[in-house]
Amino acid sequence: MRKSNGSRVELSVDMLRSFVTLARTLNVSDAAQELGVTRQTFRRYINDLEVIRGGKLLTLKRGRYALTTLGMQFLQDANEILWRVNSCDIRNRYSLRKMDGFEHSQYLGADGRKFYSQQHSLSSVNTTGLPIVKELLRAWGTSATQLEHEEMDAIRPYLVIYRRSQRGWICADIGDNSAYGRWFGSAWAKSARGALSEDDQVGDEFNTFVSRAYSEIYYGGSIRIDHLFAYLPRGGFDAPQPVNFQRVLAGCVFPDGQQALAVLVAITNRVEIQSIPEAERFVVTEELIMDGEKI
């Protein structure tokens, strides 16, 4: 791809980082400061990327940036490329690799705590899937991904529902029986409705780690199962507490035709994550596990 003056524009990691950062902050000054570059350099990265992509990725209205349709479509690809670039750098705190077509990821927090995730096949529900996980897969298929379908009624109290906005992931609803509500408390669950996921008390580290696959499932309308180990803040404790859980991401559709992301989290000790060292494995106490939840 060439500029109007005939010089060739080569895609760079700096361009992608600038675009992803601006898509999140929607403010050039904030984004440029975060990346440690001048506004002029930052604007050049965005302009060159738009030349490569063949169209506007962002528009500026009343002093605020917004993603165009092309920008929203490209954002998922840009994030995916950056994830893989970061995973190649052993100095980076993120690690992502694929084994037999499934993702295995790890994140090292600033305090030295390690987070682990392993993607599983849909057929794994036959051996490791909990009853509520099986119910979501059944209801999701029977309802043809329609979130408000009667087949989804029984599983809805266990789900957290997100919409995607220009600013990020907005929590549209948190079920009364969801693992989020149980772990963080009902007061938190109520306050999280309508808020950005980045603004919750879960923490930036966890949000960054778990949300990487959201866009793929949301825009593709597909479904995915992961087993995770993480440290999460919990009322009454000074430090984040370790927890194991199975998670299902399901692309759904609201009655108005807009896309939705349904997230089911089931706290359990029945997790299979190959990369966790034996010394770091953790057993969740009986009162928290959701193995016996029946729909």
CORSUL-V872826 format. One line per field, one symbol per residue. ss: DSSP state (H for helix, E for strand, L for the rest). phi: phi as a letter, one per 20 degrees, with the letter a starting at -180 (. if undefined). psi: psi as a letter, one per 20 degrees, with the letter a starting at -180 (. if undefined). A space follows every 10 residues. Layout:
ss: ???
phi: ???
psi: ???
//
This chain:
ss: LELLLLLELL LLHHHHHHHH HHHHHLLHHH HHHHHLLLHH HHHHHHHHHH HHHLLLLEEE ELLEEEELHH HHHHHHHHHH HHHHHHHLLL LLLEEEEEEL LEEEEEEELL LLLEEEEEEE LHHHHHLLLL HHHHHHHHHH HHLLLELLLH HHHHHHLLEE EEEELLLLEE EEEELLLLHH HHHHLHHHHH HHLLLEHHHL LLLHHHHHHH HHHHHHHHHH LLEEEEEEEE EELLLLLLLL EEEEEEEEEE EEELLLLLEE EEEEEEELLL LLLLLLLHHH LLLLLLLLLL LLLLL
phi: .cffenfedd fcffffffff fffeelbfff ffffemcfff ffffgfffff fffmrfebcd clmcebfegf fffegfffff ffgffffeef eeedccbdcl ndeccbcdff enfddcbcfc ffffffddfe gfffffffff ffelmffeff fegfegfedd dddecfeqed feacffdfff fffeofffgf fffnefffee efofffgffe egegfgfffe mdbbccdccb dcfbgndfcg dfbdbecddc fccfgenffb dedddcfaee cdcfeffgfe fcdffgfefd gefde
psi: qqrhjiqppp prhhgghggh ghhghkoggg ggghikrqhg gghgggghhh ggikrphqqo pljpqqprgh ghhhgggggg ghghghhioi iqiqpprppk iqppqqporh jiqpqqqpqq qhiihhhipr ghghhggghg ghiljohjqh iighihiiqp pqqprhibop ohqoqhjqhg hggiqhgggg hhpirqhijr jhqhgggggh ihiggggghi kaqqpqpqpr pqqppiqhqq qqqqqqpppp paprhjiqqq oppppopqim qoohipqhii qqoqqhihqk hjpq.
//
